[in-house]
Amino acid sequence: MAKNGSKNASQAANAAASYEMFDAPNKLQQKVGVGQGANQAALNLAEDVLEQVKPGYEGRFEADMRALKSSFVKMQDIREFDLDLLVGKVHEIRGEAGTFGYNLVAEIGRLLSEFIGTIDDVGQTEELAISAHLQAMQTVVADKVKGEGPEVARQIIAGLNAIMERSKTEI
């Protein structure tokens, strides 16, 4: 046993000596300069622009959700599910949702993306789970539930998690 320990220690010492550490240059810092970055005036301008486009967000979101749900219905009709397309669209929607204060939509989108990542085949339970997530996302914005949402938000998340757990047990 002592021989193996010595051999392992020797191999570890050789491995430690067989590499060289490099400090990777910080290219962003080189471009911007040390101590430089976004100034407060630029941040204020960005916040003002964001406030100006906020009123149109719900309309864009509704259109994006209709298109996403329509794509999913077509997938159901032909029984061919493009899960990469779904995840991509959900990712876009949830990114915007978080930016405009719809954190619950972003969270539901995250759960849906993670769920889709765990499945290889879409059966009836998976269809129901995906549909439930999409409907929940749409309902949150239609009802203008901002932030983390009220108690109902926790219930929605708990229900979606229960659907996903059920799907795992049916595999």
Secondary structure, 3 states (H helix, E strand, C coil): CHHHHHHHHHHHHHHHHCCCCCCCCCHHHHHHCCCCCCCHHHHHHHHHHHHHHHHHHHHHHHHHHHHHHHHHHHHHHHCCCCHHHHHHHHHHHHHHHHHCCCHHHHHHHHHHHHHHHCCCCCCHHHHHHHHHHHHHHHHHHHCCCCCCCCHHHHHHHHHHHHHHHHHHHCC
